[in-house]
Amino acid sequence: MLSVPCRALSPDWGEQGLSAAERLYAWNTLEVLAMSSGNIDKPANAIPGHARAVLQLRFVVGTKHEQVVDAVRAHLHSKGFTMVGVSATQSFIASRTDFDSPWIKWAADSIHKTTGSPPAVLPNFGGSLPNDVFSETLGLPTIWVPHSYPGCSQHAPDEHILLDVTEEALGIMAGLFWDLGERAR
């Protein structure tokens, strides 16, 4: 199985009292994706009259996602920032396939058979994907098989993938589809 270097989490990142794994996979994370203020082409020696920020909340199963915008707004207002507007542009409901699902064991066994190493099976994955359409609306178990590594700069301008990661990913997916085709009906 492929082994790639992994950067350690900053000890100050995430909720205090949680393990690194809990902070990474089992806790809500609010991220600032972009922000701006003033006019970069004509800066003034004064406090800008406006500012904008785009944030993303990556949340886990059980978070009352429909209450998040109101909670953020109420928090900002309670701190005196009543002039700040808060709105949501899109929302994906967090979902999770039960660890006891036979599909989890099947997929893990298939990946193990293909790679020779047991895969890391995680209860949640820190993504913002419309997975709930499959898991909640259609009632289907879902399994995410990432083909990446921690230093890939995923979704950044310098995003990249390594050849050995790509080759392993192709093998894993071919193995999953092969094993699925071999299942008794």
N, C-alpha and C positions, 0 to 999 in steps of 0.2 A: 504494500500500500504506500502511496505517496506520502512523503513527510515534508512539510513546508514550514518555514519559520513563522512564528506567531509573536506579535508584540504583546507584552503584558499590559493589562488594563492599568490606567493610572489609579493609585490607591485612593485618590480623592474623587473619582468618577463614580456616580451612582449613589444609591441610598446607603447610609451608614448601617453597619450591622449585618449586611448581606454578604454572602460569599461572592467571589468574582463571577462564578457561573450564574448565581441568582441575579446579580446586577445586569448581566448580559442578556439572559434569556427569560427571566421570570418577573421582570419589573417594568413598569412604564418608563419610557424615556422621552423627554421633550427636547427636541433639537432645533437650533436656529439654523435654517438652511441658507438664508440670505437676509441682508439688511442694507438699508441705505438712508442717507439723510443729506439735506442740503443739495447744492449743485456743484458737482465736481469740476465742471467746465468754467464756472464763475464763482469760486468760493468767496464767501463774505466773512469778515472778521466778527462774526456774531453767531449766537446760537441759532441753528436752523429752525425754520418755522414748521417743518414737517419731517417725519421719519416714518419708515415702513420696515416691517420685518415679516418674513415668512417662516413659520415654525411648523414642525412636524411632530406629532405625538405618535410614537410607536407604542401601542398598548397591548396588554395581554388579555386572555380570556377572563371574564369577570368584571372588567372595567366598564362602568356605565358610560359608554361612548356618547350617548345622546345628551349627557349632562356636562361634557367636557368644556364646550364653548362657554356656557353660562358660568361654570366654576372658575375658569380663567378670568373672565370678565369681572366676576364678583371679587376675586382676589386682587386684581389690579385696582378696582374701585376702592376696596377696603384700605389700600395703601396710598390712596390719594390720586391715583391716575385715572380720574373719571373721563378725561378727554380721549382715552385710548379706545379705539374700536376693535372688536374681536369678531371674526367670522370664520366659517369653515367653507372650504371650496370642494373638498371631497372627503369621504370617510369610508374605510373598509373595516368591517367588523372582524375582530380577532377571532380566530378559530383554532381548534386543536383536535386531532384524532386521538381517541383514547388509547393509552399504552397497551391495553388489553386486547385491542383489535387484532385479529389474526393477520391482517394485512401488514401490520408493523413487523411482526416476526417474519413473515414471508419475505418482505423487502429486505430486511436486515440479513436474513439467511442467503438470499440471492446475491447481495453485494459482497458478503463474506466469501461465498463460493467463487465469485468472479475475481476478487482482489486478493484473497488469501488472508485478509485481515478483517476483524469485526469492525463494523462502522460505528461511529459515535451517534447514538440515537438521542435526540434532544426533545424535551416536552414541548417546547415552543421555539419559534425562530423569529428573530427580530426583523421581520419584513412588513411591508405595507402593500399587501397584494389582495386582490378580490377573491381570496380563497373561500370566503364564506358562501359564495354562490354554489360551490360544489359541496362543502361540508354541511352547511345549514339549510340552504334552499333545496338542494337535491338529495341531501342525506347520504352523501358518498364519503367514504374515508379518503383522506388525502395524505400523500406522502411527498415531501419536498426533498429533492436530491440536489443540493447545491454543487456547482462545478466551479469552484473559486478557491481563493485562499485569502487570509487576512490582509495581505499587502497589495491586493489587486486594484485598489482605488475604485471599487465598484461605483458606477454612475458618475464618476468624476471625469474631467477632460482627459486625464492620463490613465483611464481605465485600461487594463490589459489582462491577458491570461497567458500562462506559461504553457509551452508545448507539452510537457509531461502531465500537467493538470488536464489539458484538453484530451490527451490520449487516454488517461485514466477515466475521464468522464465518458468518453465514447464507449470504452469497455464496460463500464458500469451500466450504462443505459442499454447497450446491446444485450448484456447479461439479463437485465430485468425484463426486457421484451422477449428474449428467448425463453426464460423461465416461465413467463406468463403464458406464452404459447404452448408450453409443455404441460401446463396444469390440466388435470382431469376435469372434464365438464360436469 
